Amino acid sequence: MIIAFISIESFLAFIFLVCAALSLPALFSFFKGANKSTRFPESEHKARFAIIVPARDESKVIEGNIRSVLASSYPQDKREIYIIVESETDKTVEIARKYADVHIFVRKDLTGVGKGHALDECLTDIFAGARKDDFDAFLILDADNLVKKDFLSKMNDAYQAGYDLACGKRDNKDWNVSAVSAASGLTFTAVNTLMNKPKTYLGKTILISGTGFFVRAEKLKALGGWRFFSLTEDYEITTYADCQGWKTAYVEEAVYFDEQPIGLWQSIVQRSRWVKGFFSVRGRYAAMKREARKNKRKERKLTFKSGMPIIVLCIDLIAYMVCLFSFLLVSVIVRNGTLWWFVWRLLGLLGGAYAFIAALTVYLLFAERKHLDITWGMRVKAVLFHPIFLFTYIASAVRAIFMPNQWEKINHVINKELDA
């Protein structure tokens, strides 16, 4: 039995080494890009932004959001805020009405549940009205988001540079509240530093995660509104933009803050929606992606050379883990004395994965050391807990299999404002 496993293990190890070698050029390019910040020329021209904020039952956090936008250094006549609610009795409405520059949009059709339907109803109303041509871009924020004073100015620089879709730098409101909130925040730091930063440098499509992004008005007008209704509308618009060849960018200097889950179960619930939405979008856009690849044969070839080895490498690791678990289970059933041999193999695999993720976390904390408002004690906790946090994606994936395809609201409770 052990000989059979070693034969399979040797084959998988060979594939791993080959794919790792073929992945080196792509990894080198990405890590090179991770150290290259893309700066956008400061523009005197100012786009008109409509800032859209879905805010159902967000009375605990909406005031901080509004005040941060109103306090921005961007010209007042070049930005307007739209707060989306589902009922006039929502306490969010009472708070928003204290500010003269804020529009309140009350949804009329509640048959569609989720952020995507709320955004579509608001945008459709704007496009159908007299002010349909008033805005150059629509900027999406969550109710718990806070933006720095120069956030809109930095996003405007990207707009004036010709980008169709751009996202800001997602920071954390609650780095030091719990190890869960710190680990969750580091996940998005990884997306920013290891993915969107090099993708922008290399001219590839970035990944939109959450909010804090703008879309050119003409792109949404051509669609007739917001047409992304999945559980992960951010990943859906990323996929659509990639298929359509939109020009995208990560604006590192445009910093905004949001609230991360404090408890582990709350985080697992949130990530279950992400997992289910991710696979839903992958299936829905499979045909469009195939068509896009046909229209870009040269690009497809380059993608194959750089990206395919990494994909195969990940599949190889999953195959090794499945194989190891299968042999371990068989050894338990047949009781042939090989159980601990496989147990130690499994512990070695998990230990290696833990050490790799912990080392990557140390790198992230070092790379972003000047920007993350996180105590040294929480940094240590984050390094130790982040691997465990990522392992709990398994629980989120299992839960996603059985959960209904519907939106689950995550409550926001941290009411704070940025320092002047």
PLY file of the C-alpha trace (Angstrom):
ply
format ascii 1.0
element vertex 420
property float x
property float y
property float z
element edge 419
property int vertex1
property int vertex2
end_header
0.00 0.00 0.00
2.82 2.37 0.90
4.65 1.50 -2.33
1.54 2.33 -4.35
1.19 5.66 -2.59
4.88 6.52 -3.08
4.52 5.80 -6.80
1.58 8.21 -7.05
3.35 10.73 -4.82
6.46 10.63 -7.03
4.38 11.25 -10.15
2.59 14.19 -8.52
5.90 15.56 -7.21
7.33 15.45 -10.75
4.33 17.42 -12.08
4.72 19.87 -9.19
8.40 20.52 -9.95
7.77 20.97 -13.68
4.87 23.38 -13.09
6.85 25.27 -10.44
9.71 25.75 -12.91
7.33 26.90 -15.67
5.60 29.27 -13.25
8.79 31.11 -12.30
8.65 33.70 -15.15
5.05 34.60 -14.31
5.76 34.73 -10.58
8.85 36.86 -11.21
6.77 39.32 -13.27
4.09 39.49 -10.61
6.51 40.01 -7.72
8.32 42.61 -9.80
4.97 44.32 -10.35
4.18 44.07 -6.62
7.11 46.44 -6.03
6.04 48.86 -8.77
3.43 51.42 -7.80
1.42 52.81 -10.71
1.01 56.56 -10.37
-1.59 58.45 -12.37
-0.89 62.04 -13.49
-2.71 64.61 -11.38
-5.46 66.07 -13.55
-6.94 69.56 -13.48
-10.11 68.23 -15.12
-12.64 66.91 -12.65
-15.15 64.20 -13.51
-18.63 64.32 -12.05
-19.05 61.35 -9.72
-22.33 59.91 -8.52
-21.49 58.05 -5.31
-23.96 55.21 -4.88
-24.33 53.69 -1.40
-26.68 50.70 -0.81
-27.63 51.24 2.84
-30.53 49.06 3.98
-30.70 49.20 7.80
-27.28 50.86 8.07
-28.16 53.59 10.58
-25.23 52.61 12.82
-22.57 53.43 10.23
-24.08 55.63 7.50
-23.26 58.97 9.12
-19.53 58.26 9.17
-19.73 57.32 5.50
-21.55 60.51 4.48
-19.33 62.79 6.56
-16.15 61.28 5.12
-17.35 61.89 1.55
-18.54 65.42 2.32
-15.20 66.18 3.99
-13.23 65.18 0.89
-11.06 67.71 -0.92
-12.94 67.08 -4.18
-15.04 69.99 -5.57
-18.52 69.92 -4.06
-20.25 70.52 -7.40
-18.49 67.49 -8.92
-19.87 64.82 -6.61
-23.29 63.75 -5.38
-24.27 61.04 -2.94
-27.18 58.63 -3.45
-28.23 56.54 -0.44
-30.34 53.49 -1.37
-32.87 52.20 1.19
-35.87 49.90 1.03
-38.27 51.85 3.23
-38.93 55.41 4.36
-39.12 54.08 7.93
-35.51 52.92 7.83
-33.60 54.89 10.48
-30.87 55.39 7.86
-33.21 57.86 6.10
-33.54 60.11 9.16
-29.76 60.38 9.47
-29.13 60.93 5.75
-31.73 63.72 5.60
-29.63 65.84 7.94
-27.29 66.48 5.02
-28.52 68.73 2.20
-26.17 67.28 -0.42
-27.47 63.72 -0.05
-30.14 62.13 -2.27
-32.23 59.32 -0.81
-33.47 56.68 -3.21
-36.23 54.44 -1.86
-36.57 51.17 -3.75
-39.98 50.45 -5.26
-39.47 46.86 -6.43
-38.23 44.59 -3.65
-38.63 41.33 -5.56
-34.93 41.43 -6.37
-32.85 40.87 -3.23
-29.23 41.96 -2.91
-26.86 44.78 -3.70
-26.95 44.19 -7.46
-30.72 44.75 -7.67
-30.51 47.85 -5.47
-27.80 49.37 -7.67
-29.71 48.54 -10.85
-32.95 50.13 -9.66
-31.15 53.33 -8.65
-29.11 53.60 -11.85
-32.09 52.78 -14.06
-33.98 55.61 -12.38
-31.09 58.03 -12.98
-30.75 57.01 -16.64
-34.50 57.41 -17.21
-34.63 60.88 -15.69
-33.65 64.36 -16.76
-30.19 64.00 -15.22
-29.17 60.93 -17.19
-26.15 62.71 -18.71
-25.02 64.55 -15.57
-22.42 62.04 -14.41
-19.14 60.87 -15.89
-18.75 57.88 -13.58
-20.55 55.99 -10.85
-18.58 55.20 -7.71
-19.85 52.36 -5.51
-19.36 52.41 -1.74
-20.72 50.29 1.10
-22.46 52.05 3.97
-19.65 51.18 6.39
-16.94 52.62 4.13
-14.91 55.68 5.07
-12.85 57.48 2.44
-9.73 59.58 2.85
-9.89 63.25 1.91
-8.08 62.73 -1.41
-9.87 59.49 -2.33
-12.07 61.07 -5.01
-9.19 63.14 -6.41
-7.02 60.06 -6.83
-9.88 58.14 -8.43
-10.46 61.09 -10.75
-6.83 60.89 -11.89
-7.44 57.28 -12.97
-10.65 58.28 -14.73
-8.89 61.08 -16.61
-6.14 58.62 -17.56
-8.77 56.72 -19.56
-9.66 53.79 -17.31
-13.14 52.30 -17.54
-13.09 50.60 -14.16
-10.80 51.31 -11.21
-10.74 50.40 -7.54
-9.11 52.08 -4.57
-7.00 50.56 -1.82
-9.14 48.70 0.69
-8.00 49.25 4.27
-9.47 48.05 7.55
-11.50 49.91 10.20
-10.95 47.21 12.84
-7.44 45.84 12.50
-6.94 45.57 16.25
-10.36 44.35 17.38
-9.83 40.60 16.86
-7.54 38.12 15.14
-10.42 37.33 12.76
-10.85 40.95 11.64
-7.08 41.30 11.22
-6.81 38.08 9.18
-9.80 39.09 7.04
-8.23 42.47 6.39
-4.95 40.82 5.39
-6.80 38.78 2.78
-7.69 42.00 0.97
-4.21 43.37 1.53
-2.99 40.28 -0.34
-5.46 40.96 -3.17
-4.19 44.54 -3.40
-0.45 43.88 -3.06
-0.01 40.51 -4.76
-2.70 40.74 -7.42
-4.08 44.16 -8.31
-0.83 46.06 -7.98
1.12 43.83 -10.41
-1.91 43.42 -12.69
-2.12 47.20 -13.09
1.62 47.39 -13.77
1.32 44.60 -16.37
-1.84 46.02 -17.97
-4.08 43.09 -16.97
-7.64 43.11 -15.62
-7.72 43.74 -11.89
-9.96 41.97 -9.37
-12.73 44.07 -7.84
-13.29 42.96 -4.25
-16.13 44.59 -2.40
-16.66 48.27 -3.15
-14.55 51.42 -3.47
-14.55 51.36 -7.28
-15.90 53.44 -10.16
-17.32 52.51 -13.55
-17.49 54.94 -16.47
-21.05 56.13 -17.03
-21.07 55.22 -20.72
-20.29 51.59 -19.88
-23.30 51.30 -17.58
-25.51 53.32 -19.95
-24.72 50.83 -22.71
-25.90 48.06 -20.39
-29.03 50.00 -19.41
-28.15 50.00 -15.73
-26.39 47.65 -13.36
-26.77 44.16 -14.80
-24.76 42.14 -12.27
-27.10 40.33 -9.90
-25.06 37.41 -8.57
-24.12 36.93 -4.91
-20.71 38.36 -5.82
-21.52 41.30 -8.07
-17.94 42.56 -7.64
-16.44 39.39 -9.13
-19.15 39.37 -11.79
-18.29 42.85 -13.06
-14.60 41.86 -12.95
-15.35 38.88 -15.21
-17.51 40.96 -17.55
-14.84 43.68 -17.79
-12.20 41.08 -18.61
-14.34 39.54 -21.36
-15.18 42.95 -22.83
-11.62 44.25 -22.73
-12.30 47.14 -20.36
-9.28 49.12 -19.23
-8.92 48.63 -15.47
-6.63 49.87 -12.73
-5.84 49.62 -9.03
-5.40 53.10 -7.55
-3.07 52.52 -4.61
-3.22 56.11 -3.37
-7.05 56.15 -3.20
-7.54 54.70 0.27
-10.86 53.75 1.82
-11.75 51.75 4.92
-14.35 49.12 5.65
-15.40 46.88 8.50
-14.35 43.25 8.69
-16.22 40.52 10.62
-15.05 40.23 14.21
-16.26 36.69 14.89
-15.15 33.58 12.98
-18.67 32.27 12.28
-19.76 35.63 10.88
-16.73 35.52 8.58
-17.52 31.95 7.47
-21.11 33.00 6.65
-19.81 35.95 4.60
-17.27 33.83 2.73
-19.88 31.14 2.02
-21.70 33.71 -0.11
-18.44 34.60 -1.85
-17.67 30.97 -2.65
-21.17 30.26 -3.96
-21.19 33.48 -5.97
-17.74 32.78 -7.40
-18.71 29.42 -8.88
-22.06 30.79 -10.04
-20.31 33.53 -12.02
-17.73 31.09 -13.40
-20.52 28.95 -14.80
-22.63 31.84 -16.09
-19.77 33.50 -17.95
-18.07 30.37 -19.28
-19.39 30.87 -22.83
-18.51 34.57 -22.86
-14.99 33.81 -21.65
-14.51 31.18 -24.36
-15.66 33.69 -26.98
-13.31 36.33 -25.59
-10.39 33.91 -25.84
-11.27 33.12 -29.44
-11.14 36.81 -30.28
-7.73 37.20 -28.64
-5.75 34.19 -29.79
-2.39 35.78 -29.15
-3.43 36.83 -25.66
-4.78 33.36 -25.02
-1.40 31.88 -25.93
0.37 34.23 -23.53
-2.13 33.44 -20.80
-1.56 29.73 -21.31
2.18 30.09 -21.03
2.06 32.17 -17.86
-1.12 31.12 -16.07
-1.74 27.47 -16.92
1.27 26.03 -15.00
0.07 27.77 -11.84
-3.44 26.37 -12.30
-2.07 22.85 -12.89
0.19 23.26 -9.85
-2.82 24.05 -7.65
-4.76 21.10 -9.08
-1.72 18.91 -8.42
-1.63 19.94 -4.76
-5.35 19.27 -4.37
-4.93 15.87 -6.03
-2.10 15.05 -3.61
-4.23 15.97 -0.60
-7.20 13.93 -1.87
-4.90 10.99 -2.55
-3.36 11.23 0.92
-6.75 11.40 2.62
-7.99 8.43 0.56
-5.03 6.23 1.50
-5.32 7.29 5.14
-9.00 6.32 5.15
-8.22 2.95 3.57
-5.52 2.33 6.17
-8.07 2.97 8.92
-10.54 0.53 7.35
-8.13 -2.33 6.61
-6.01 -1.81 9.77
-2.77 -2.84 8.11
-0.47 -0.83 10.40
0.21 2.00 7.96
-2.09 4.58 9.62
0.60 6.61 11.37
2.79 6.63 8.27
0.00 8.46 6.43
-0.85 10.61 9.48
2.72 11.93 9.59
2.60 12.58 5.84
-0.62 14.55 6.32
0.79 16.54 9.24
3.84 17.36 7.14
1.64 18.63 4.30
-0.52 20.77 6.62
2.56 22.04 8.45
4.20 23.04 5.19
1.06 24.86 4.05
0.80 26.62 7.42
4.45 27.73 7.31
4.10 28.99 3.71
0.99 31.08 4.51
2.57 32.41 7.72
5.68 33.44 5.76
3.49 35.12 3.13
1.67 36.97 5.93
5.00 38.22 7.30
5.87 39.46 3.80
2.54 41.30 3.50
2.98 42.95 6.88
6.50 44.01 5.92
5.52 45.24 2.44
2.64 47.31 3.85
4.34 48.25 7.14
3.99 51.99 6.54
0.28 51.82 5.77
-1.36 49.33 8.14
-2.57 50.70 11.47
-2.03 47.45 13.34
-0.29 46.92 16.69
2.72 44.66 17.07
0.74 42.31 19.28
-1.97 41.95 16.63
0.68 41.45 13.94
1.93 38.40 15.83
-1.63 37.10 16.27
-2.31 37.68 12.57
0.77 35.73 11.47
-0.22 32.80 13.68
-3.95 32.87 12.87
-4.01 33.83 9.19
-3.20 30.28 7.96
-6.00 28.87 10.12
-8.33 31.59 8.85
-7.62 30.60 5.23
-8.09 26.90 6.07
-11.63 27.75 7.24
-12.48 28.48 3.61
-13.08 24.72 3.54
-15.97 25.22 6.01
-17.26 28.11 3.88
-17.10 25.95 0.75
-19.00 23.11 2.43
-21.62 25.52 3.73
-21.91 27.11 0.27
-22.91 23.74 -1.20
-25.99 23.53 1.00
-26.95 27.21 1.40
-29.70 28.69 -0.80
-28.71 31.04 -3.58
-29.74 34.15 -1.67
-28.18 37.21 -0.08
-27.25 37.04 3.62
-26.79 40.46 5.19
-23.74 41.12 7.37
-24.46 43.71 10.04
-22.08 46.66 10.40
-21.69 48.15 13.86
-18.44 50.15 14.01
-19.42 53.83 14.02
-16.25 55.88 13.70
-14.79 58.69 11.65
-11.36 59.28 10.21
-8.98 61.63 11.93
-8.69 65.01 10.25
0 1
1 2
2 3
3 4
4 5
5 6
6 7
7 8
8 9
9 10
10 11
11 12
12 13
13 14
14 15
15 16
16 17
17 18
18 19
19 20
20 21
21 22
22 23
23 24
24 25
25 26
26 27
27 28
28 29
29 30
30 31
31 32
32 33
33 34
34 35
35 36
36 37
37 38
38 39
39 40
40 41
41 42
42 43
43 44
44 45
45 46
46 47
47 48
48 49
49 50
50 51
51 52
52 53
53 54
54 55
55 56
56 57
57 58
58 59
59 60
60 61
61 62
62 63
63 64
64 65
65 66
66 67
67 68
68 69
69 70
70 71
71 72
72 73
73 74
74 75
75 76
76 77
77 78
78 79
79 80
80 81
81 82
82 83
83 84
84 85
85 86
86 87
87 88
88 89
89 90
90 91
91 92
92 93
93 94
94 95
95 96
96 97
97 98
98 99
99 100
100 101
101 102
102 103
103 104
104 105
105 106
106 107
107 108
108 109
109 110
110 111
111 112
112 113
113 114
114 115
115 116
116 117
117 118
118 119
119 120
120 121
121 122
122 123
123 124
124 125
125 126
126 127
127 128
128 129
129 130
130 131
131 132
132 133
133 134
134 135
135 136
136 137
137 138
138 139
139 140
140 141
141 142
142 143
143 144
144 145
145 146
146 147
147 148
148 149
149 150
150 151
151 152
152 153
153 154
154 155
155 156
156 157
157 158
158 159
159 160
160 161
161 162
162 163
163 164
164 165
165 166
166 167
167 168
168 169
169 170
170 171
171 172
172 173
173 174
174 175
175 176
176 177
177 178
178 179
179 180
180 181
181 182
182 183
183 184
184 185
185 186
186 187
187 188
188 189
189 190
190 191
191 192
192 193
193 194
194 195
195 196
196 197
197 198
198 199
199 200
200 201
201 202
202 203
203 204
204 205
205 206
206 207
207 208
208 209
209 210
210 211
211 212
212 213
213 214
214 215
215 216
216 217
217 218
218 219
219 220
220 221
221 222
222 223
223 224
224 225
225 226
226 227
227 228
228 229
229 230
230 231
231 232
232 233
233 234
234 235
235 236
236 237
237 238
238 239
239 240
240 241
241 242
242 243
243 244
244 245
245 246
246 247
247 248
248 249
249 250
250 251
251 252
252 253
253 254
254 255
255 256
256 257
257 258
258 259
259 260
260 261
261 262
262 263
263 264
264 265
265 266
266 267
267 268
268 269
269 270
270 271
271 272
272 273
273 274
274 275
275 276
276 277
277 278
278 279
279 280
280 281
281 282
282 283
283 284
284 285
285 286
286 287
287 288
288 289
289 290
290 291
291 292
292 293
293 294
294 295
295 296
296 297
297 298
298 299
299 300
300 301
301 302
302 303
303 304
304 305
305 306
306 307
307 308
308 309
309 310
310 311
311 312
312 313
313 314
314 315
315 316
316 317
317 318
318 319
319 320
320 321
321 322
322 323
323 324
324 325
325 326
326 327
327 328
328 329
329 330
330 331
331 332
332 333
333 334
334 335
335 336
336 337
337 338
338 339
339 340
340 341
341 342
342 343
343 344
344 345
345 346
346 347
347 348
348 349
349 350
350 351
351 352
352 353
353 354
354 355
355 356
356 357
357 358
358 359
359 360
360 361
361 362
362 363
363 364
364 365
365 366
366 367
367 368
368 369
369 370
370 371
371 372
372 373
373 374
374 375
375 376
376 377
377 378
378 379
379 380
380 381
381 382
382 383
383 384
384 385
385 386
386 387
387 388
388 389
389 390
390 391
391 392
392 393
393 394
394 395
395 396
396 397
397 398
398 399
399 400
400 401
401 402
402 403
403 404
404 405
405 406
406 407
407 408
408 409
409 410
410 411
411 412
412 413
413 414
414 415
415 416
416 417
417 418
418 419
